Structures are given as structure tokens and as C-alpha cells.
């Protein structure tokens, strides 16, 4: 999967499968992303979303970080 040339999802419900698919595809090619690189990809994905959908994404990401014990 080529992230740069792929059509980006416009809704939160589609963002996570898209992102996880991208990360999985990269891993199969022995490519790993740093936390800042992953955050950049999320930021790029949110650009295609409405403000409401981007806020949903932020809330879910925040919850995931809290559950995993990561700080922002």
C-alpha cells in the first residue's frame, strides 16, 4: 500500500483500518515508523476529514494513549 498515493479516508471509522493496513503493509516490507512519523501520518489523514471527524479521531487517539499509559 502506498500511503502517499492512496485515497485518504474522510471518516474516522475508515481511518483506523486504513492506517493499520498501511502500517501492516510497511512492516511486511521491513519498514517501521517512529512515533513522530506515525503521528504525522495521522495528521495527514485528518486533513481529509471534516472538523467533526477530525475531533473524533483526536478523542480516540487520546483514549488509546491513556489506555496504553503513553503521554501526549
CHARMM internal coordinates of N, CA and C (Angstrom, degrees):
IC EDIT
DIST 1 N 1 CA 1.4541
DIST 1 CA 1 C 1.5245
ANGL 1 N 1 CA 1 C 108.14
DIST 1 C 2 N 1.2937
ANGL 1 CA 1 C 2 N 118.10
DIHE 1 N 1 CA 1 C 2 N 129.32
DIST 2 N 2 CA 1.4463
ANGL 1 C 2 N 2 CA 123.19
DIHE 1 CA 1 C 2 N 2 CA 179.43
DIST 2 CA 2 C 1.5197
ANGL 2 N 2 CA 2 C 108.67
DIHE 1 C 2 N 2 CA 2 C -101.34
DIST 2 C 3 N 1.3159
ANGL 2 CA 2 C 3 N 116.42
DIHE 2 N 2 CA 2 C 3 N 104.50
DIST 3 N 3 CA 1.4690
ANGL 2 C 3 N 3 CA 122.48
DIHE 2 CA 2 C 3 N 3 CA -175.35
DIST 3 CA 3 C 1.5243
ANGL 3 N 3 CA 3 C 111.55
DIHE 2 C 3 N 3 CA 3 C -56.47
DIST 3 C 4 N 1.3092
ANGL 3 CA 3 C 4 N 116.45
DIHE 3 N 3 CA 3 C 4 N -47.20
DIST 4 N 4 CA 1.4671
ANGL 3 C 4 N 4 CA 120.85
DIHE 3 CA 3 C 4 N 4 CA -174.36
DIST 4 CA 4 C 1.5239
ANGL 4 N 4 CA 4 C 112.39
DIHE 3 C 4 N 4 CA 4 C -61.96
DIST 4 C 5 N 1.3188
ANGL 4 CA 4 C 5 N 117.57
DIHE 4 N 4 CA 4 C 5 N -36.05
DIST 5 N 5 CA 1.4604
ANGL 4 C 5 N 5 CA 120.50
DIHE 4 CA 4 C 5 N 5 CA -175.49
DIST 5 CA 5 C 1.5166
ANGL 5 N 5 CA 5 C 113.87
DIHE 4 C 5 N 5 CA 5 C -98.94
DIST 5 C 6 N 1.3160
ANGL 5 CA 5 C 6 N 117.76
DIHE 5 N 5 CA 5 C 6 N -0.66
DIST 6 N 6 CA 1.4645
ANGL 5 C 6 N 6 CA 121.38
DIHE 5 CA 5 C 6 N 6 CA -178.34
DIST 6 CA 6 C 1.5199
ANGL 6 N 6 CA 6 C 111.06
DIHE 5 C 6 N 6 CA 6 C -81.48
DIST 6 C 7 N 1.3173
ANGL 6 CA 6 C 7 N 114.97
DIHE 6 N 6 CA 6 C 7 N 148.85
DIST 7 N 7 CA 1.4603
ANGL 6 C 7 N 7 CA 120.05
DIHE 6 CA 6 C 7 N 7 CA 172.94
DIST 7 CA 7 C 1.5206
ANGL 7 N 7 CA 7 C 107.29
DIHE 6 C 7 N 7 CA 7 C -70.38
DIST 7 C 8 N 1.3248
ANGL 7 CA 7 C 8 N 115.96
DIHE 7 N 7 CA 7 C 8 N 126.10
DIST 8 N 8 CA 1.4628
ANGL 7 C 8 N 8 CA 120.82
DIHE 7 CA 7 C 8 N 8 CA -175.85
DIST 8 CA 8 C 1.5291
ANGL 8 N 8 CA 8 C 110.70
DIHE 7 C 8 N 8 CA 8 C -84.67
DIST 8 C 9 N 1.3159
ANGL 8 CA 8 C 9 N 117.03
DIHE 8 N 8 CA 8 C 9 N 142.05
DIST 9 N 9 CA 1.4630
ANGL 8 C 9 N 9 CA 120.17
DIHE 8 CA 8 C 9 N 9 CA 177.86
DIST 9 CA 9 C 1.5306
ANGL 9 N 9 CA 9 C 110.47
DIHE 8 C 9 N 9 CA 9 C -66.96
DIST 9 C 10 N 1.3201
ANGL 9 CA 9 C 10 N 115.88
DIHE 9 N 9 CA 9 C 10 N 151.05
DIST 10 N 10 CA 1.4574
ANGL 9 C 10 N 10 CA 120.68
DIHE 9 CA 9 C 10 N 10 CA 179.93
DIST 10 CA 10 C 1.5227
ANGL 10 N 10 CA 10 C 112.25
DIHE 9 C 10 N 10 CA 10 C -109.16
DIST 10 C 11 N 1.3276
ANGL 10 CA 10 C 11 N 116.92
DIHE 10 N 10 CA 10 C 11 N -2.06
DIST 11 N 11 CA 1.4554
ANGL 10 C 11 N 11 CA 121.10
DIHE 10 CA 10 C 11 N 11 CA 179.13
DIST 11 CA 11 C 1.5199
ANGL 11 N 11 CA 11 C 109.83
DIHE 10 C 11 N 11 CA 11 C -126.74
DIST 11 C 12 N 1.3257
ANGL 11 CA 11 C 12 N 115.18
DIHE 11 N 11 CA 11 C 12 N 147.46
DIST 12 N 12 CA 1.4568
ANGL 11 C 12 N 12 CA 121.45
DIHE 11 CA 11 C 12 N 12 CA -178.57
DIST 12 CA 12 C 1.5218
ANGL 12 N 12 CA 12 C 111.67
DIHE 11 C 12 N 12 CA 12 C -57.34
DIST 12 C 13 N 1.3228
ANGL 12 CA 12 C 13 N 117.26
DIHE 12 N 12 CA 12 C 13 N -40.83
DIST 13 N 13 CA 1.4721
ANGL 12 C 13 N 13 CA 120.40
DIHE 12 CA 12 C 13 N 13 CA -176.67
DIST 13 CA 13 C 1.5290
ANGL 13 N 13 CA 13 C 111.67
DIHE 12 C 13 N 13 CA 13 C -60.79
DIST 13 C 14 N 1.3120
ANGL 13 CA 13 C 14 N 117.22
DIHE 13 N 13 CA 13 C 14 N -22.29
DIST 14 N 14 CA 1.4621
ANGL 13 C 14 N 14 CA 121.14
DIHE 13 CA 13 C 14 N 14 CA 179.38
DIST 14 CA 14 C 1.5287
ANGL 14 N 14 CA 14 C 112.83
DIHE 13 C 14 N 14 CA 14 C -97.81
DIST 14 C 15 N 1.3273
ANGL 14 CA 14 C 15 N 116.06
DIHE 14 N 14 CA 14 C 15 N -16.43
DIST 15 N 15 CA 1.4620
ANGL 14 C 15 N 15 CA 119.72
DIHE 14 CA 14 C 15 N 15 CA -175.38
DIST 15 CA 15 C 1.5265
ANGL 15 N 15 CA 15 C 112.55
DIHE 14 C 15 N 15 CA 15 C -67.64
DIST 15 C 16 N 1.3152
ANGL 15 CA 15 C 16 N 117.32
DIHE 15 N 15 CA 15 C 16 N -47.82
DIST 16 N 16 CA 1.4614
ANGL 15 C 16 N 16 CA 119.57
DIHE 15 CA 15 C 16 N 16 CA -175.84
DIST 16 CA 16 C 1.5351
ANGL 16 N 16 CA 16 C 112.11
DIHE 15 C 16 N 16 CA 16 C -63.16
DIST 16 C 17 N 1.3339
ANGL 16 CA 16 C 17 N 119.54
DIHE 16 N 16 CA 16 C 17 N -47.15
DIST 17 N 17 CA 1.4741
ANGL 16 C 17 N 17 CA 117.74
DIHE 16 CA 16 C 17 N 17 CA 176.58
DIST 17 CA 17 C 1.5310
ANGL 17 N 17 CA 17 C 112.30
DIHE 16 C 17 N 17 CA 17 C -59.61
DIST 17 C 18 N 1.3348
ANGL 17 CA 17 C 18 N 116.31
DIHE 17 N 17 CA 17 C 18 N -38.71
DIST 18 N 18 CA 1.4623
ANGL 17 C 18 N 18 CA 120.42
DIHE 17 CA 17 C 18 N 18 CA 178.68
DIST 18 CA 18 C 1.5312
ANGL 18 N 18 CA 18 C 110.26
DIHE 17 C 18 N 18 CA 18 C -62.89
DIST 18 C 19 N 1.3342
ANGL 18 CA 18 C 19 N 116.38
DIHE 18 N 18 CA 18 C 19 N -47.54
DIST 19 N 19 CA 1.4564
ANGL 18 C 19 N 19 CA 120.74
DIHE 18 CA 18 C 19 N 19 CA -178.36
DIST 19 CA 19 C 1.5300
ANGL 19 N 19 CA 19 C 111.16
DIHE 18 C 19 N 19 CA 19 C -65.40
DIST 19 C 20 N 1.3198
ANGL 19 CA 19 C 20 N 116.20
DIHE 19 N 19 CA 19 C 20 N -45.45
DIST 20 N 20 CA 1.4654
ANGL 19 C 20 N 20 CA 119.40
DIHE 19 CA 19 C 20 N 20 CA 179.67
DIST 20 CA 20 C 1.5282
ANGL 20 N 20 CA 20 C 111.27
DIHE 19 C 20 N 20 CA 20 C -63.92
DIST 20 C 21 N 1.3193
ANGL 20 CA 20 C 21 N 117.07
DIHE 20 N 20 CA 20 C 21 N -37.29
DIST 21 N 21 CA 1.4627
ANGL 20 C 21 N 21 CA 120.65
DIHE 20 CA 20 C 21 N 21 CA 176.29
DIST 21 CA 21 C 1.5202
ANGL 21 N 21 CA 21 C 111.75
DIHE 20 C 21 N 21 CA 21 C -63.98
DIST 21 C 22 N 1.3198
ANGL 21 CA 21 C 22 N 115.65
DIHE 21 N 21 CA 21 C 22 N -40.47
DIST 22 N 22 CA 1.4605
ANGL 21 C 22 N 22 CA 120.63
DIHE 21 CA 21 C 22 N 22 CA 177.81
DIST 22 CA 22 C 1.5213
ANGL 22 N 22 CA 22 C 110.92
DIHE 21 C 22 N 22 CA 22 C -63.68
DIST 22 C 23 N 1.3384
ANGL 22 CA 22 C 23 N 115.85
DIHE 22 N 22 CA 22 C 23 N -46.54
DIST 23 N 23 CA 1.4639
ANGL 22 C 23 N 23 CA 119.97
DIHE 22 CA 22 C 23 N 23 CA -179.69
DIST 23 CA 23 C 1.5267
ANGL 23 N 23 CA 23 C 111.56
DIHE 22 C 23 N 23 CA 23 C -64.80
DIST 23 C 24 N 1.3274
ANGL 23 CA 23 C 24 N 116.50
DIHE 23 N 23 CA 23 C 24 N -39.37
DIST 24 N 24 CA 1.4649
ANGL 23 C 24 N 24 CA 121.22
DIHE 23 CA 23 C 24 N 24 CA 179.02
DIST 24 CA 24 C 1.5277
ANGL 24 N 24 CA 24 C 111.06
DIHE 23 C 24 N 24 CA 24 C -65.42
DIST 24 C 25 N 1.3181
ANGL 24 CA 24 C 25 N 115.55
DIHE 24 N 24 CA 24 C 25 N -44.26
DIST 25 N 25 CA 1.4624
ANGL 24 C 25 N 25 CA 120.04
DIHE 24 CA 24 C 25 N 25 CA 178.87
DIST 25 CA 25 C 1.5311
ANGL 25 N 25 CA 25 C 110.93
DIHE 24 C 25 N 25 CA 25 C -61.84
DIST 25 C 26 N 1.3247
ANGL 25 CA 25 C 26 N 116.19
DIHE 25 N 25 CA 25 C 26 N -41.73
DIST 26 N 26 CA 1.4624
ANGL 25 C 26 N 26 CA 120.39
DIHE 25 CA 25 C 26 N 26 CA 178.85
DIST 26 CA 26 C 1.5244
ANGL 26 N 26 CA 26 C 110.37
DIHE 25 C 26 N 26 CA 26 C -64.81
DIST 26 C 27 N 1.3253
ANGL 26 CA 26 C 27 N 116.61
DIHE 26 N 26 CA 26 C 27 N -41.46
DIST 27 N 27 CA 1.4651
ANGL 26 C 27 N 27 CA 120.25
DIHE 26 CA 26 C 27 N 27 CA -179.01
DIST 27 CA 27 C 1.5283
ANGL 27 N 27 CA 27 C 111.11
DIHE 26 C 27 N 27 CA 27 C -60.80
DIST 27 C 28 N 1.3343
ANGL 27 CA 27 C 28 N 116.86
DIHE 27 N 27 CA 27 C 28 N -37.64
DIST 28 N 28 CA 1.4653
ANGL 27 C 28 N 28 CA 120.83
DIHE 27 CA 27 C 28 N 28 CA 178.40
DIST 28 CA 28 C 1.5217
ANGL 28 N 28 CA 28 C 111.53
DIHE 27 C 28 N 28 CA 28 C -63.61
DIST 28 C 29 N 1.3312
ANGL 28 CA 28 C 29 N 115.47
DIHE 28 N 28 CA 28 C 29 N -22.57
DIST 29 N 29 CA 1.4706
ANGL 28 C 29 N 29 CA 120.75
DIHE 28 CA 28 C 29 N 29 CA 178.44
DIST 29 CA 29 C 1.5297
ANGL 29 N 29 CA 29 C 111.05
DIHE 28 C 29 N 29 CA 29 C -100.25
DIST 29 C 30 N 1.3542
ANGL 29 CA 29 C 30 N 115.08
DIHE 29 N 29 CA 29 C 30 N 17.03
DIST 30 N 30 CA 1.4685
ANGL 29 C 30 N 30 CA 122.33
DIHE 29 CA 29 C 30 N 30 CA -179.22
DIST 30 CA 30 C 1.5259
ANGL 30 N 30 CA 30 C 112.91
DIHE 29 C 30 N 30 CA 30 C 59.37
DIST 30 C 31 N 1.3304
ANGL 30 CA 30 C 31 N 115.70
DIHE 30 N 30 CA 30 C 31 N 36.28
DIST 31 N 31 CA 1.4533
ANGL 30 C 31 N 31 CA 121.45
DIHE 30 CA 30 C 31 N 31 CA 175.96
DIST 31 CA 31 C 1.5279
ANGL 31 N 31 CA 31 C 107.15
DIHE 30 C 31 N 31 CA 31 C -110.66
DIST 31 C 32 N 1.3079
ANGL 31 CA 31 C 32 N 115.60
DIHE 31 N 31 CA 31 C 32 N 127.64
DIST 32 N 32 CA 1.4627
ANGL 31 C 32 N 32 CA 120.49
DIHE 31 CA 31 C 32 N 32 CA 176.91
DIST 32 CA 32 C 1.5166
ANGL 32 N 32 CA 32 C 108.70
DIHE 31 C 32 N 32 CA 32 C -121.93
DIST 32 C 33 N 1.3267
ANGL 32 CA 32 C 33 N 115.61
DIHE 32 N 32 CA 32 C 33 N 147.59
DIST 33 N 33 CA 1.4509
ANGL 32 C 33 N 33 CA 121.23
DIHE 32 CA 32 C 33 N 33 CA -179.55
DIST 33 CA 33 C 1.5247
ANGL 33 N 33 CA 33 C 109.96
DIHE 32 C 33 N 33 CA 33 C -109.96
DIST 33 C 34 N 1.3113
ANGL 33 CA 33 C 34 N 115.45
DIHE 33 N 33 CA 33 C 34 N 142.63
DIST 34 N 34 CA 1.4560
ANGL 33 C 34 N 34 CA 120.72
DIHE 33 CA 33 C 34 N 34 CA 174.56
DIST 34 CA 34 C 1.5242
ANGL 34 N 34 CA 34 C 108.61
DIHE 33 C 34 N 34 CA 34 C -76.38
DIST 34 C 35 N 1.3176
ANGL 34 CA 34 C 35 N 115.87
DIHE 34 N 34 CA 34 C 35 N 167.49
DIST 35 N 35 CA 1.4636
ANGL 34 C 35 N 35 CA 120.29
DIHE 34 CA 34 C 35 N 35 CA 177.48
DIST 35 CA 35 C 1.5360
ANGL 35 N 35 CA 35 C 111.01
DIHE 34 C 35 N 35 CA 35 C -57.23
DIST 35 C 36 N 1.3488
ANGL 35 CA 35 C 36 N 119.40
DIHE 35 N 35 CA 35 C 36 N -46.74
DIST 36 N 36 CA 1.4692
ANGL 35 C 36 N 36 CA 119.18
DIHE 35 CA 35 C 36 N 36 CA 178.09
DIST 36 CA 36 C 1.5315
ANGL 36 N 36 CA 36 C 113.20
DIHE 35 C 36 N 36 CA 36 C -61.43
DIST 36 C 37 N 1.3190
ANGL 36 CA 36 C 37 N 117.25
DIHE 36 N 36 CA 36 C 37 N -36.23
DIST 37 N 37 CA 1.4699
ANGL 36 C 37 N 37 CA 119.78
DIHE 36 CA 36 C 37 N 37 CA 178.59
DIST 37 CA 37 C 1.5256
ANGL 37 N 37 CA 37 C 111.01
DIHE 36 C 37 N 37 CA 37 C -67.18
DIST 37 C 38 N 1.3321
ANGL 37 CA 37 C 38 N 116.68
DIHE 37 N 37 CA 37 C 38 N -40.60
DIST 38 N 38 CA 1.4629
ANGL 37 C 38 N 38 CA 120.59
DIHE 37 CA 37 C 38 N 38 CA 177.94
DIST 38 CA 38 C 1.5272
ANGL 38 N 38 CA 38 C 109.99
DIHE 37 C 38 N 38 CA 38 C -65.25
DIST 38 C 39 N 1.3199
ANGL 38 CA 38 C 39 N 116.76
DIHE 38 N 38 CA 38 C 39 N -41.69
DIST 39 N 39 CA 1.4640
ANGL 38 C 39 N 39 CA 120.28
DIHE 38 CA 38 C 39 N 39 CA 178.08
DIST 39 CA 39 C 1.5213
ANGL 39 N 39 CA 39 C 111.06
DIHE 38 C 39 N 39 CA 39 C -63.51
DIST 39 C 40 N 1.3243
ANGL 39 CA 39 C 40 N 117.20
DIHE 39 N 39 CA 39 C 40 N -35.69
DIST 40 N 40 CA 1.4626
ANGL 39 C 40 N 40 CA 120.81
DIHE 39 CA 39 C 40 N 40 CA 176.56
DIST 40 CA 40 C 1.5308
ANGL 40 N 40 CA 40 C 110.62
DIHE 39 C 40 N 40 CA 40 C -65.01
DIST 40 C 41 N 1.3208
ANGL 40 CA 40 C 41 N 116.72
DIHE 40 N 40 CA 40 C 41 N -42.15
DIST 41 N 41 CA 1.4703
ANGL 40 C 41 N 41 CA 119.48
DIHE 40 CA 40 C 41 N 41 CA 177.85
DIST 41 CA 41 C 1.5279
ANGL 41 N 41 CA 41 C 110.47
DIHE 40 C 41 N 41 CA 41 C -61.47
DIST 41 C 42 N 1.3231
ANGL 41 CA 41 C 42 N 117.15
DIHE 41 N 41 CA 41 C 42 N -41.51
DIST 42 N 42 CA 1.4613
ANGL 41 C 42 N 42 CA 120.82
DIHE 41 CA 41 C 42 N 42 CA 178.32
DIST 42 CA 42 C 1.5262
ANGL 42 N 42 CA 42 C 109.68
DIHE 41 C 42 N 42 CA 42 C -62.77
DIST 42 C 43 N 1.3087
ANGL 42 CA 42 C 43 N 116.81
DIHE 42 N 42 CA 42 C 43 N -43.13
DIST 43 N 43 CA 1.4549
ANGL 42 C 43 N 43 CA 121.29
DIHE 42 CA 42 C 43 N 43 CA 178.53
DIST 43 CA 43 C 1.5276
ANGL 43 N 43 CA 43 C 111.22
DIHE 42 C 43 N 43 CA 43 C -60.27
DIST 43 C 44 N 1.3111
ANGL 43 CA 43 C 44 N 116.53
DIHE 43 N 43 CA 43 C 44 N -41.76
DIST 44 N 44 CA 1.4709
ANGL 43 C 44 N 44 CA 121.12
DIHE 43 CA 43 C 44 N 44 CA 178.12
DIST 44 CA 44 C 1.5259
ANGL 44 N 44 CA 44 C 110.24
DIHE 43 C 44 N 44 CA 44 C -64.14
DIST 44 C 45 N 1.3249
ANGL 44 CA 44 C 45 N 116.56
DIHE 44 N 44 CA 44 C 45 N -42.32
DIST 45 N 45 CA 1.4616
ANGL 44 C 45 N 45 CA 120.04
DIHE 44 CA 44 C 45 N 45 CA 179.11
DIST 45 CA 45 C 1.5286
ANGL 45 N 45 CA 45 C 111.29
DIHE 44 C 45 N 45 CA 45 C -63.41
DIST 45 C 46 N 1.3077
ANGL 45 CA 45 C 46 N 116.91
DIHE 45 N 45 CA 45 C 46 N -38.54
DIST 46 N 46 CA 1.4666
ANGL 45 C 46 N 46 CA 120.36
DIHE 45 CA 45 C 46 N 46 CA -178.85
DIST 46 CA 46 C 1.5256
ANGL 46 N 46 CA 46 C 112.33
DIHE 45 C 46 N 46 CA 46 C -67.02
DIST 46 C 47 N 1.3205
ANGL 46 CA 46 C 47 N 117.96
DIHE 46 N 46 CA 46 C 47 N -22.94
DIST 47 N 47 CA 1.4639
ANGL 46 C 47 N 47 CA 121.09
DIHE 46 CA 46 C 47 N 47 CA 178.75
DIST 47 CA 47 C 1.5224
ANGL 47 N 47 CA 47 C 112.13
DIHE 46 C 47 N 47 CA 47 C -62.76
DIST 47 C 48 N 1.3285
ANGL 47 CA 47 C 48 N 116.84
DIHE 47 N 47 CA 47 C 48 N -26.19
DIST 48 N 48 CA 1.4657
ANGL 47 C 48 N 48 CA 121.30
DIHE 47 CA 47 C 48 N 48 CA -179.44
DIST 48 CA 48 C 1.5241
ANGL 48 N 48 CA 48 C 112.05
DIHE 47 C 48 N 48 CA 48 C -85.55
DIST 48 C 49 N 1.3173
ANGL 48 CA 48 C 49 N 116.91
DIHE 48 N 48 CA 48 C 49 N -4.72
DIST 49 N 49 CA 1.4636
ANGL 48 C 49 N 49 CA 121.18
DIHE 48 CA 48 C 49 N 49 CA -173.97
DIST 49 CA 49 C 1.5216
ANGL 49 N 49 CA 49 C 111.79
DIHE 48 C 49 N 49 CA 49 C -100.07
DIST 49 C 50 N 1.3164
ANGL 49 CA 49 C 50 N 114.66
DIHE 49 N 49 CA 49 C 50 N 157.89
DIST 50 N 50 CA 1.4564
ANGL 49 C 50 N 50 CA 119.73
DIHE 49 CA 49 C 50 N 50 CA 171.54
DIST 50 CA 50 C 1.5270
ANGL 50 N 50 CA 50 C 107.94
DIHE 49 C 50 N 50 CA 50 C -68.12
DIST 50 C 51 N 1.3281
ANGL 50 CA 50 C 51 N 117.75
DIHE 50 N 50 CA 50 C 51 N 161.27
DIST 51 N 51 CA 1.4682
ANGL 50 C 51 N 51 CA 119.36
DIHE 50 CA 50 C 51 N 51 CA 177.51
DIST 51 CA 51 C 1.5310
ANGL 51 N 51 CA 51 C 112.72
DIHE 50 C 51 N 51 CA 51 C -56.14
DIST 51 C 52 N 1.3125
ANGL 51 CA 51 C 52 N 116.91
DIHE 51 N 51 CA 51 C 52 N -35.89
DIST 52 N 52 CA 1.4629
ANGL 51 C 52 N 52 CA 120.89
DIHE 51 CA 51 C 52 N 52 CA 179.75
DIST 52 CA 52 C 1.5260
ANGL 52 N 52 CA 52 C 111.25
DIHE 51 C 52 N 52 CA 52 C -66.44
DIST 52 C 53 N 1.3267
ANGL 52 CA 52 C 53 N 116.89
DIHE 52 N 52 CA 52 C 53 N -44.20
DIST 53 N 53 CA 1.4640
ANGL 52 C 53 N 53 CA 121.10
DIHE 52 CA 52 C 53 N 53 CA 179.32
DIST 53 CA 53 C 1.5313
ANGL 53 N 53 CA 53 C 110.68
DIHE 52 C 53 N 53 CA 53 C -67.64
DIST 53 C 54 N 1.3294
ANGL 53 CA 53 C 54 N 116.97
DIHE 53 N 53 CA 53 C 54 N -38.07
DIST 54 N 54 CA 1.4684
ANGL 53 C 54 N 54 CA 120.45
DIHE 53 CA 53 C 54 N 54 CA 178.36
DIST 54 CA 54 C 1.5279
ANGL 54 N 54 CA 54 C 109.94
DIHE 53 C 54 N 54 CA 54 C -64.25
DIST 54 C 55 N 1.3274
ANGL 54 CA 54 C 55 N 117.04
DIHE 54 N 54 CA 54 C 55 N -37.88
DIST 55 N 55 CA 1.4638
ANGL 54 C 55 N 55 CA 120.47
DIHE 54 CA 54 C 55 N 55 CA 177.79
DIST 55 CA 55 C 1.5262
ANGL 55 N 55 CA 55 C 110.78
DIHE 54 C 55 N 55 CA 55 C -65.69
DIST 55 C 56 N 1.3264
ANGL 55 CA 55 C 56 N 117.07
DIHE 55 N 55 CA 55 C 56 N -39.11
DIST 56 N 56 CA 1.4693
ANGL 55 C 56 N 56 CA 120.74
DIHE 55 CA 55 C 56 N 56 CA 175.65
DIST 56 CA 56 C 1.5307
ANGL 56 N 56 CA 56 C 109.71
DIHE 55 C 56 N 56 CA 56 C -59.76
DIST 56 C 57 N 1.3157
ANGL 56 CA 56 C 57 N 116.00
DIHE 56 N 56 CA 56 C 57 N -43.88
DIST 57 N 57 CA 1.4705
ANGL 56 C 57 N 57 CA 120.58
DIHE 56 CA 56 C 57 N 57 CA 179.48
DIST 57 CA 57 C 1.5234
ANGL 57 N 57 CA 57 C 110.17
DIHE 56 C 57 N 57 CA 57 C -61.14
DIST 57 C 58 N 1.3304
ANGL 57 CA 57 C 58 N 116.48
DIHE 57 N 57 CA 57 C 58 N -44.93
DIST 58 N 58 CA 1.4648
ANGL 57 C 58 N 58 CA 120.12
DIHE 57 CA 57 C 58 N 58 CA 179.15
DIST 58 CA 58 C 1.5319
ANGL 58 N 58 CA 58 C 111.40
DIHE 57 C 58 N 58 CA 58 C -59.35
DIST 58 C 59 N 1.3265
ANGL 58 CA 58 C 59 N 116.49
DIHE 58 N 58 CA 58 C 59 N -42.90
DIST 59 N 59 CA 1.4718
ANGL 58 C 59 N 59 CA 120.43
DIHE 58 CA 58 C 59 N 59 CA -179.25
DIST 59 CA 59 C 1.5218
ANGL 59 N 59 CA 59 C 110.98
DIHE 58 C 59 N 59 CA 59 C -63.55
DIST 59 C 60 N 1.3070
ANGL 59 CA 59 C 60 N 117.24
DIHE 59 N 59 CA 59 C 60 N -44.36
DIST 60 N 60 CA 1.4654
ANGL 59 C 60 N 60 CA 120.51
DIHE 59 CA 59 C 60 N 60 CA -178.72
DIST 60 CA 60 C 1.5241
ANGL 60 N 60 CA 60 C 110.62
DIHE 59 C 60 N 60 CA 60 C -66.94
DIST 60 C 61 N 1.3012
ANGL 60 CA 60 C 61 N 117.08
DIHE 60 N 60 CA 60 C 61 N -41.75
DIST 61 N 61 CA 1.4645
ANGL 60 C 61 N 61 CA 120.78
DIHE 60 CA 60 C 61 N 61 CA 178.86
DIST 61 CA 61 C 1.5240
ANGL 61 N 61 CA 61 C 110.00
DIHE 60 C 61 N 61 CA 61 C -64.00
DIST 61 C 62 N 1.3238
ANGL 61 CA 61 C 62 N 116.88
DIHE 61 N 61 CA 61 C 62 N -41.71
DIST 62 N 62 CA 1.4625
ANGL 61 C 62 N 62 CA 121.23
DIHE 61 CA 61 C 62 N 62 CA 177.57
DIST 62 CA 62 C 1.5284
ANGL 62 N 62 CA 62 C 110.77
DIHE 61 C 62 N 62 CA 62 C -60.67
DIST 62 C 63 N 1.3398
ANGL 62 CA 62 C 63 N 116.34
DIHE 62 N 62 CA 62 C 63 N -45.05
DIST 63 N 63 CA 1.4677
ANGL 62 C 63 N 63 CA 120.53
DIHE 62 CA 62 C 63 N 63 CA 178.22
DIST 63 CA 63 C 1.5235
ANGL 63 N 63 CA 63 C 111.43
DIHE 62 C 63 N 63 CA 63 C -61.98
DIST 63 C 64 N 1.3189
ANGL 63 CA 63 C 64 N 116.83
DIHE 63 N 63 CA 63 C 64 N -42.02
DIST 64 N 64 CA 1.4598
ANGL 63 C 64 N 64 CA 120.38
DIHE 63 CA 63 C 64 N 64 CA 179.38
DIST 64 CA 64 C 1.5236
ANGL 64 N 64 CA 64 C 110.79
DIHE 63 C 64 N 64 CA 64 C -62.58
DIST 64 C 65 N 1.3208
ANGL 64 CA 64 C 65 N 117.17
DIHE 64 N 64 CA 64 C 65 N -41.36
DIST 65 N 65 CA 1.4614
ANGL 64 C 65 N 65 CA 120.87
DIHE 64 CA 64 C 65 N 65 CA 178.85
DIST 65 CA 65 C 1.5204
ANGL 65 N 65 CA 65 C 110.73
DIHE 64 C 65 N 65 CA 65 C -65.02
DIST 65 C 66 N 1.3340
ANGL 65 CA 65 C 66 N 116.76
DIHE 65 N 65 CA 65 C 66 N -41.73
DIST 66 N 66 CA 1.4665
ANGL 65 C 66 N 66 CA 120.54
DIHE 65 CA 65 C 66 N 66 CA 179.35
DIST 66 CA 66 C 1.5243
ANGL 66 N 66 CA 66 C 110.82
DIHE 65 C 66 N 66 CA 66 C -62.81
DIST 66 C 67 N 1.3164
ANGL 66 CA 66 C 67 N 116.98
DIHE 66 N 66 CA 66 C 67 N -42.33
DIST 67 N 67 CA 1.4640
ANGL 66 C 67 N 67 CA 121.16
DIHE 66 CA 66 C 67 N 67 CA -179.91
DIST 67 CA 67 C 1.5091
ANGL 67 N 67 CA 67 C 111.89
DIHE 66 C 67 N 67 CA 67 C -66.47
DIST 67 C 68 N 1.2996
ANGL 67 CA 67 C 68 N 117.37
DIHE 67 N 67 CA 67 C 68 N -34.65
DIST 68 N 68 CA 1.4672
ANGL 67 C 68 N 68 CA 119.70
DIHE 67 CA 67 C 68 N 68 CA -178.93
DIST 68 CA 68 C 1.5197
ANGL 68 N 68 CA 68 C 112.57
DIHE 67 C 68 N 68 CA 68 C -87.42
DIST 68 C 69 N 1.3294
ANGL 68 CA 68 C 69 N 116.33
DIHE 68 N 68 CA 68 C 69 N -4.33
DIST 69 N 69 CA 1.4568
ANGL 68 C 69 N 69 CA 120.51
DIHE 68 CA 68 C 69 N 69 CA 177.61
DIST 69 CA 69 C 1.5017
ANGL 69 N 69 CA 69 C 114.23
DIHE 68 C 69 N 69 CA 69 C 81.33
DIST 69 C 70 N 1.3325
ANGL 69 CA 69 C 70 N 117.38
DIHE 69 N 69 CA 69 C 70 N 12.53
DIST 70 N 70 CA 1.4574
ANGL 69 C 70 N 70 CA 120.40
DIHE 69 CA 69 C 70 N 70 CA 178.66
DIST 70 CA 70 C 1.5209
ANGL 70 N 70 CA 70 C 109.41
DIHE 69 C 70 N 70 CA 70 C -83.74
DIST 70 C 71 N 1.3129
ANGL 70 CA 70 C 71 N 115.73
DIHE 70 N 70 CA 70 C 71 N 149.21
DIST 71 N 71 CA 1.4561
ANGL 70 C 71 N 71 CA 119.87
DIHE 70 CA 70 C 71 N 71 CA 173.35
DIST 71 CA 71 C 1.5192
ANGL 71 N 71 CA 71 C 107.96
DIHE 70 C 71 N 71 CA 71 C -93.94
DIST 71 C 72 N 1.3208
ANGL 71 CA 71 C 72 N 115.58
DIHE 71 N 71 CA 71 C 72 N 161.60
DIST 72 N 72 CA 1.4607
ANGL 71 C 72 N 72 CA 119.62
DIHE 71 CA 71 C 72 N 72 CA -179.01
DIST 72 CA 72 C 1.4557
ANGL 72 N 72 CA 72 C 112.73
DIHE 71 C 72 N 72 CA 72 C -82.94
END
COOR INIT
IC SEED 1 N 1 CA 1 C
IC BUILD
